Amino acid sequence: MENTVQKMYFPEYLITNGLDGYASSTILNLNTRKYHGLLVVADYDKNNYVILSGIDERIEINGKIYELGNHHYKEDYDPNKRDIFFPRGFKFLKNFKYSHRIFPKFYYEVEDVGIEKEILMPHGFNTVIVHYKIKNKDDNEKDIKFSINPLLNMRDYHKNLHISVVKDFTCEVSAAQKGIIVSHGKIKVRISSDTEFLKNEYILRNVFYQKEWERGYDPFEDLYCPGSFFGDKGETTMVASFNETKSISYEKYKQEEILRIENLKNLTSKRSRIFQELSTLADKFIIKHSNSYGIIAGYHWFDEWGRDTMISIPGLCLATGRFDVAKGLIKGWLNFMQNGLILNFIPVRYPFECPYNSSDASLWFLNAVYHYYTDTKDIKFIEEIHQKLCEIAESYIRGNSACKMDNDCLIVSNAQTTWMDTKWTKREGKAVEINALWYNALNILKFFSYLLNKNFDYEEILENVKKNFEIFWNEKKGCLYDVILNNKPDDSIRPNQIFAIGLPFNVIDNDNDERARKIFNVVFGELYTPYGLRTLSKKSENYRGIYEGNEENRDKAYHNGTVWPFLIGVFIEAYLKINNYSRESKDNALKFLNPLLEYAEKFNMIPEIFDGDYHLTSSGDYQTEFENPHKPGGCIAQAWSVAEVLRIYALYASL
């Protein structure tokens, strides 16, 4: 692969519409994933579809045609053979940036002609607007024509499209709507422009997606083009809409979106510019249903997950001043509670397939409610839901589909029900963070009971949890065991132990228990990286520092060495606590946080994970295409990664 292209493969842009829809690709405008597209939407049945894969633009200057689009092919359609890039519009790409730090904007130059391309998704609409400005940069008169060729796939975003014939699609030209209506199966899209349309259907076959090949999936796809919008104007706009009939104005919705984002920033007007910019990243994950809110766990392929939502509420909603969203999320997820358990995730076929298989989502729910109260003092709401909160404790005590309380009052989790949930980290038994969260949850219920002048019925259990948590202490290593099954402890050094000293109510005292500092030192010494904590010490024989390959290989590394940015939150809070929030610890906390702040500033997102290993060249230098020692992976933008950076930055600013 060409070095220039390879270096540009990593940065990806992402904008969202507040409806679980998005536009995303690389900053080359070269799709490398099946999830990339200019218009990706969530239908009413909660299925996600890539509607508009991209656009091939052409500019004709004095009769000479230049292609601005980009596609990757393989010789003989063999992933192991030579790379072929055609067309090669990236040759003319001079700059990429986020206009107003919101809208992806590309700048091309061809024969002293500048072409600006800006992408906008109106909030609350399944629509994408692509606006072009074409300007002759010299004094020589030129005959300039510009054409836009939309490329459609109109399919489930998990499945690549392979087209038999053009007739798989139908294209109707609509003079009244100044555009076309394209249908493929049950999916329809309306595409309009302020230029003329010439119907000329064709198929691009076997476009290659590099990232899908790397991840072990089908890397080839066919794309359908209905024809061209063409004209000779200095400015032109193309609008593609799914299930939308309202006329969309570029200038109107651009100004509305700028104002909407400014209003969000104003909710945190007393905070720093960096924090305000971060708060706009939080907005990417918050979606609005007809009568509730949701948080998308990660882009491109995660939907609404219980655990992720609860961990994200304090940072995405409370730290950013969006208290109504936080309350709406809490109320909405309460509606999904069954037998005291929060759903692991909301399935497409809800309520027919309900995965109540998380041993910590409900405990994180209580933690989110506690943060909501401390930030809002909304005691009326706490009183309204108090009985439901107590049902969570009752569920853990009597046992449920994910876990149960043992005779020693500690929680025993079923296999693959903690956040480390692959078959390579089953963690069946008494998991350290589950019991730290259990202790935290019982204290939260105690706090609310006293606040509401109600009886607290779990005092004896709370005391036993505190006393019996001692079984996790590993005297030899000076830290906590990760999980204990049938009295056999797992002494793997993992980050889960940090939750014992970094929650609102700590099962190990930070003030007068020297073990808290020992735990932190072990975690810092063996797991800390600038981008979060490794999930397993490099000293372990099970450590895997590179997250790559097919699903099985990736799963083996997922929680066995891979770095998770969201863990930086509890790590920093634990550090501040064991140092009594001293001035020096506050300064160091910001140093811990800065690498992720800088990453977010540069790439407008924070990913799900990073490789545990450093990436070095043969000369020993860091690989420059990533511009950081740890390669990002997983989802390109993860809710709890952004949320925990926001939460801790807000905590830092308040000290």
N, C-alpha and C positions, 0 to 999 in steps of 0.2 A: 504494500500500500504506500502511496506517495506520502513523504514525510509531512508535507504541508497539510494534507487532508487528515492524516492521523492525529496531528496536534490539535486540529480543530474539531475532532470527533467528540471530545469530552464535553465542552461547554454546551449546555442545552438551555433553551429559554422555556418559560412556562407562564401563561396567563390563564385566569379562570373566570367563570361567569356567575359564581354563587349558586349554581344549580347542579354541581358535580360535572360540569362540562369544562373543557379547556382547549387551548391551542398550544402546541409544543413541538419543537424540533431542535436540531442543532443550530448553532449560530451560523453555520454555512448554508442553512436552508436545505440540508441533505438529510433525509429521514434515515435513521439507523435502527429504529425500533418499529414493531408493528403497532405500538401505542402512539407513535407520532402522528400528528395531523393538525390541520388548520381549524377543523371543526370536529371536536369529539364531544358527544353529548350523552346524557343519561335520560333514557325514555321513562315514561310513567311506570313501566313495569320494572324499573331499576336495572334494566340491562344497559350496558354502555356500548356505544357505537362510534366507530371512526367513520365520519360522513365524507369529509373533504380531506384527502390525504395531503394535498399541496397544490401548488400552481407552477406551471412552466411559463415563464415570461419570455417574450422575444421583443427585441428592439431592432428596428430597421432604420439605418442611417444612410441616406443617399443611395438606397438600393442594396446595401450590404446588411445581412441579417446576423445578429448576435443573440445567442441563447443565454439566458440568465438562470435557467433552472439547473438542477443537479440530480443525477441518478447514479447509483452504484450497481454495476452488473458484474457477473463472473464469466470468465471464458468457458464456453461449453456448458454453462449453467452448473458448474461444478464449484462448490464452496472452497475447495482446496486449490483451485487454479487461479490464474492471473486476474487481478482487479482491473475492471474497465470502468472509467468514469465518463459518462456522456448523458447530457451535455456537461460542460465544465464551467458553469456560471460563477463558481467561486473564484475564478481568475479575475473577475471584474469587481468582486466584493472588496471594498476598501475599509469599511467600518461597520461595527454593530454596537448598539447601545440600547438602553431602556429610556425612551423619551419620557420625561417627567418621572423617571424611575418606575414607570407603569407599562408603557407600550413598547414591544420589541420593534426596533427600527434598524433597517439595513440601508447602507449607502453604497451604490455601485457607480463606477465610472467607465464609460465606453466612448472613445474618440471625443473627449472633452464634453461629453454629455453626462450629466449627473442624474441618477435615478434614486429617489428615496422611496422606500417601501415601509409602511407602518401598519402594524396589526393591532386591532382593537376588538375586544369582546365586550359588548354592552352588558352591564350587570343585570342579571335577572332574565336574560334572553338567550335562547339557544341559537346564537347568531355570531358570525365573525365578519368583521369589516376589514378589508385590505385596501389601503389608500396609497396611491402613487403620485409622486411629483417628479416631473421630467423637465430638466433645465439645461439649455445649451450654455456652456460655460465660456465660449469664446464669441467673437463678433462675426464669425462666418455663418452665413445662413445655411441651414441644413434642412433637408426633407426627412422628417422623423415620423415614424409610425410605430405604434406600440400595441402588442397583443397579449392577452391573458388566456391561458389554457388551463381551466380547472381540471384537476385529476381526482377522481372519486373512487372510493372502494365500498362505502356504505355497508359495513359489516360489523359484527361483534368484535370488540376491540381485542379479544383474546385470540381471534382466529383470522389468519391471512386469507385473502380472497384469490381464488383461481377461476378465471372467467373462461367459459367455453366459447361464447360468441358475443359480438356486440349486442345482439338482441336480448341478452340477459338484462340489459338496461333499456329504459325507454326515456326519450328526451322530447319534451313538448316545448315549442317556442311560444312564449306568451307576450304578445305585443303590449297587452294591457299592463302587465307587470314589468315590462322592460327587461325581460330576461327569459329564463328557462325553468322548467320544472322537470327534475330527473327522478325517476322511480327505479327502485331495485327491490323486488319482493314487497314487503310491507313498508319499506322506508322511502320517504320522499324528501327532497331538498329543493328549495327555491333559490336560484342564483340570478342575481340581477346586476346591472352595471349601467353607467351613463354613456356607454359606447354601443356600437352595433354588435350583433352576434351572428356568426356564420357557423351553421351546423356542419360539422365534419368529424364524425365519430371514428375513434380508433382506440386500440388497446396497447398499453405498454406492458410487455410480458417479462416476467421473471426479474423484477426489480429486487435487488439484494439488500437485506437489512443486516448489517454487521453485528449489531448487539444481539439479535435473535440467534444468529449462528453461534456466537460466543456462549450464549446461555442454553444451548442445546435444543433450540426450537426451530421450526420451519422458517428458513430465512428468505424465502422467495414469495413475491406477491405480484399479481396483475392489477393494473390500474386502468380505469376507463376515463377517456376524455370525450365529452360531447361535442366539442368544437372550440371556437375562439371568440372572445370579446376583443374588438379591435377599434382603434381610432388614432387620432393625431393630436389629441388635446395635451396641454401641459400638465393637467391633473386628471386623474381618473380614479374611480372607486369601484370595487367589486364587493357585493354583499351576498353571503350564503347563509340561509336560515333553515332550521329544522323545526317543524311544527309552529312556525311563527308566520303570521299574516300581516303584522304591523309594519308599515314603512319605516325604514331605519335610516337616519341621517348621520353621516360621519361626524360633522362638526358638532352637532347637537349632543351626540352620545359621548364624544370625546370630552367635551367640556363638563358634561354631567359626571363622567367617571373621575375626572381630575378633581371636581368639587367633592365627590363622595370620598375619595381618598384623603383629601385635605381635612374633611370633617372627622374622619377616623383619627388622623394625626392630632387633631385638636382635642380629642379625648385624653391625650397624654401630653398636652401642651406644656406641662410643668417639667417634663422629662427632657433628656438630651435629644439632639438631632438624630444620633445613632439609634436611640430607642424608638423614636418616631418612625424612622425608616424600617426598623425591624417589625413594628406593629403592622405595617402594610403587608409584610410577608405572612403574618398571621391570618390576614383576610383571605388568602388563597385557599385555606382549608375549611373555612366556615361556609356552610351551604344552608339555604332556606328551603324547607318543605312548605307545603300549603299551610300547615298549622304548627310547625315545630322547626327546630334547627338541627343541624348535623355537623360533624367534623369528619372530613375525609382524612383517613390515617396517613395516606401517602400517595403521591403521584409517581407512576401512572396507574398502578393496578390495584391499590388497596381501596376499600370502601369504608364504611363506618364500623369501627371496632370499639367495643366497650372499654377495654383496658386503655387503648390509645386515647380515646375521648376523655376519660377521667383524668389521666395524667396530663392531658393537654389543656383542660379547662383553666387551671390557675394561670398559665402563661398566655395562651391565645386569647382568653376572654377577660379574666380579672385584671391581669397586669396592664391590659390595653384599655381598660375602662368600659368594656362591653358587658356590663352586668346583666342586662336583659337577655343577652345570648346565653350567658352562663346559666341563668335561671331556667331559660327555655330548654337547654340541654338536659339539665337535671330532671325537670318535669317530664321531658320526652322519654328519657331512658327509664324513669320510674314506671312508665306505662308498659315497658318491656320486661319488668321484673316478674319473675315467677319463682315461687317458693323461696323467696329471699335472695335470688341470684339475678345478677345483671347478665344480659346476653353477651356472649363473646363477640359476636358481630351480627349485624342485621343482614340476613340472607335475602337473596333475590326472591325466594319462594316463601318469605314470611307471610303468615304464621305457620306454614306447613312444615318447614324445616327449621327448628330452633336450636342452635348450638349453645346450650347452657353448660359449657365445659371449660370455664375459666375459674381457677381457684383464687384469683386475685382481683378480677375486675370489680367485684362488689366492694372489696376493701378499699380499692382506689376510688370508688364512688363515694364512700364515706369521707375519704380524705378531701375530695373535691368539694363536697358539701361544707366541710369544715372551713376550707379556704374561702368559699363563697360567703359564709357567715362573717368571718374575721374581716373581710373586705367591705361588706355591705351592712352588717348588723341587722339583717333582715330576719328578726326573730319570729315574725308572724309566719314566714314561709317555713322556718325550721319547725315551728309548732304544727304546721299543717302536714308535714311529711314525717314527723318524728316516729310515728308508729311503723311506717314503712322502713325506716332506718333500723329500728329494733328487730324487724323481721330478718334482716341480714344476719345479725348475731344469732338469732334462733336457728337459722338455716345452717350455719357453720357448727353450731352445738349439736344439733340432731343428725347432721350429715346430709349431703346433697350429691348431685351427679358429678361434682368436681372434687370434693374434699369432705373431710369430717374431723371433728374434734376428738382427740384421743383421751385416755383416762387422765393423762397429765395436763390436760387442757391445751396442749399444743395441736396445731392443725396438721393433718396428714393429707397430702395432695395425691390425687391420682396421676398416673403418668401423662406427660405432655399437656398439663393444665396450667403451668406457670408461663411466664413470658418467654422463657427458653423452651419452646414447644415442639421442636423437631424430634424425630425418633432417635437422633444422636445425642440428645440431652433430655431424656425422659424425666429425670429428677423426681421420681416417685418417692414419696415419704414425707418427712418433715423438712421442708425447704426453708432456709434461713430467712429469706425476705418475706415469705408468706407469713411466718410467725412474727416477724417484726411489724408487718402491716396489720396483723391480727391484734397485737398489743396496741398499736396506734389507733386502730378502729374502736377497740373497747374504751380507750381513754376519750375518744371523740364522743362516743355515746354517753359516757359519764359526764363530760363537759356539758353536753346538750341537756341531759336529764337535770342537772343542777341548775342550769340556766332557766329551764322551764318549770322548776320546782316539782319534778317528777321523780319517782323512785328509780334508782339504778340497781338493777337486779343481777349484775354480773361482777360484783366486787370480788367475790371469792375466785372466780375464774380469772379475773385480771391479775390477782396476786399470784395465782399458780402459774400463769403464763410467764410472769416476771421471774419467778423462782426457778421454774423448770427450763427456761431458756438457757440456763447455765450449761446444758448438755451440748450446746453448740461451741463452747469455748475449746479451742485447740491450743493447749498449753505449749506444745512443741513448736508450732509455727507462730504463735503469738497473734492469732486471728481466729476467725470463726469457720467452722465446717460449713460446707455449702448445703448439704442435705444429709439426713439421717434416715436410713431405712432398716427396720428391724434391729435397731440399736447398733447398726454398722454405719459409721460416719464416712462421708466422702470428703477428703481433705483437699480437694482441688481448690486452687486459689482463683476465685471468681469474684466479680464485682457485687454480687447479690448481698454480701455481708455489709456493704456500706449503708444499706437501708436501716440497719440496726442502730446507726448513729446519725442519720440524716433526715429523719421524719419529724413532724411536729411534736410527737410524743415518742421518745426513744426508749427502747427496751434496755439499752445499755446507757447509763448516765454519762453525759459528756463532761460534766463538771468535776466529779470526784471519782471517776472510774478510769484508771490509767489504761485499761484495756481499750477504751475508745481511741486513744491516740495510737496504740499499737495496731489496731485494725486499720486506721487511716494510713499509717506508715507502710503497712504491707500492701494495701491497695495502691497507694501512690508509687511505691517502689517496683511493683510487678505488673501493674495494669494501666497506669496512667499514660496517655499520649496527648498531644496538643488538641486532638479532635474528639476526645472522649475516653472511655475506659475500654480496654480489651476485655473480652468475655472469658478469657482463660489465660493464665500465666504462660509465658513463652517457655517456662521450664517444664511444663507438662508434656508428656509423651503424646497426648491427644491434641496438642496445639496445632492449629492450622491458620497461618497468617495471611493467606491469599484467598480471597473470595472470588472464585471464577469457575467456569466450566458448566456442565449440565446441572440439572436441579439437584441430583444426589450429591455431587461434589460441593455445590454451594451450600446445601443444607449441613454438610459435615463441618463447614467452616463458620456457619451462621452464628453459632453461639460458642464456638471453640477457638476463639482468638480474634475474631472480627471486632472492630471498634464500633461502639454505639455512642453517638454524640449526646443522646438524651441523658445518659448517665452522668454527664458533667454537672447537671443540676444538683443531684443529691450529693455528689462528691464535694462540690464547693460548699454546699450548706453544712455538711459534716465538718469540713475544715474550719469554717467560721465558728461553728459551735464549740469545737474542742479548743479553740483559741479565744473564746469569750468575745467574739466580734471585735478584736483589737484593731487598732489602726493599721498595724502591719499586716494582719490577716486580710483586712479589707483590700489593701493594695495588692496583695498576692492573689486574692480572688479574681480581681480584674485581669491580672496576668494569665491566670488559668483560662479565663473566658475569651481573651482577646483573639486567639487563633480562629475560633468559630465566628466571632463578630466580624473579623476581617474576611472570612470565607463568605459569610452572608452578604457583606457589603460588595464583594466582587462579583459573586455569581447570582445574587438575588434569591438565594435559597440555601437550605442546609439539607444534606442528604440523609438517608436512613442509616447508612453505615460507611465505614472506611476499612480498608485492609489493615490487619494488625501489623503486618510487616512493612518496613520501609522499602521504597522503590528506589534503587540506585542504578546508575549506569555503570559500564565497565570501568570508568575512571573513578568511580566512587562518589560521583555527584548525584544529587537528586534528579529524577527524571523531570525535565522541564515542561513536558506536555501537561503535567498535572500541577506543576508549580507548588506542590506541597509533598511532603514525604509519604503520606498515606493516600492511596488511590481511593476515591469515593466509589460506592457501589450501592446495590439495591435501588430503592426508590430515589429519584433525583431530588425530591422534596418531601420531607417527612414531618408530620404535624408535631409529634412530641419532641423532635430535635429542635425545631424553632421555638416551641412552647417553653422548654426548660431553659433555653438561653434567655428568653424574654423574662421568665419568672425570676431567674437568678440575677439578671441585670437590674430588674426592678428592686429586688432585695438589696443588692449592692448600693443602689442609688438612695435607698431609704435609710441607710446606716449613718 
